[in-house]
């Protein structure tokens, strides 16, 4: 589409240049030969312009058709989703962590519910985690027993470990209150329940939230060391991807959690299908393979 428009714009520029040339030529040379050559050139350009205009119309029609077809496929996969995921995670206790500042897609939550998973807690990293405040950094340094001049990066690493400890039901209530009171982390749910799996949603559209190395990595390592299955996810159109950072930690990833295939991948991954799934260059596979007879759920 863009190439055709570029060519059309170029042809228009050529027409304008010819118009100027004709005007100048008519005032300088009154040659019939020159006029004939200019007319032939204009006729040729008009034909090319018409061909390109028709191609653009055809391409626009094709794009509209493909968009309509895509909507039909989305309706189809949505209708098929319950039979694929139903009860696949029956009784599984799941903790959610939102690290990149984006909302977890409602479709992903619905898929986990259909699969029988129980969401025991939801932890949300807030933008204050950039630790731009001197007084806040001093509070954290004192709470963690480190030097007052400790860098924001080092303090975030401590916070990441603390979040992992809280999800794993370790006794860090004082630090938890400090994080909540200073709007660094929002905790919601029952943290006394040890989770079977943790879904960490990264990916950010703002650098105010982009701290995967200093928040997510220590948190993931803390939970993985405790034997908890961790799955890193993000939506398909996020500006700053976390996938490479997550994959370096050797955890399963899904980079299109906003799409139904990504939601199916999440459920299968939580059931044990390890891998890196999705639509981005970092993905190794679109989604896990479905064994024969898989549709229908564990009834």
Buried (B, 14 or more C-beta within 10 A) or exposed (E): EEEBEEBBEEBEEBBEEBEEEBEEBEEEEEEEEBBEEBEEBBEEBEEBBEEBEEBBEEEEEEEEEEEEEEEEEEEEBEEEBBEBBBBBBEEBBBBBBBBBBBEBBEBBBBBBEBBBBBBBBBBBBBEBBBBEEEEBBEBBBEBBEBEEEBEBEBBBBBBBBBBBBBBBBBEBEEBBEBBEEBEBBEBEBEBEBBBBBBBBBBBBBEEBBBBBBBBBBBBBBBBBEBEBBBBBBBBBEBEBBBBEBBBEBEBBBBBBBBBBBBBBBBBBBBBEBBBBBBBBEBBEEEBBEEEEEEEEBEE
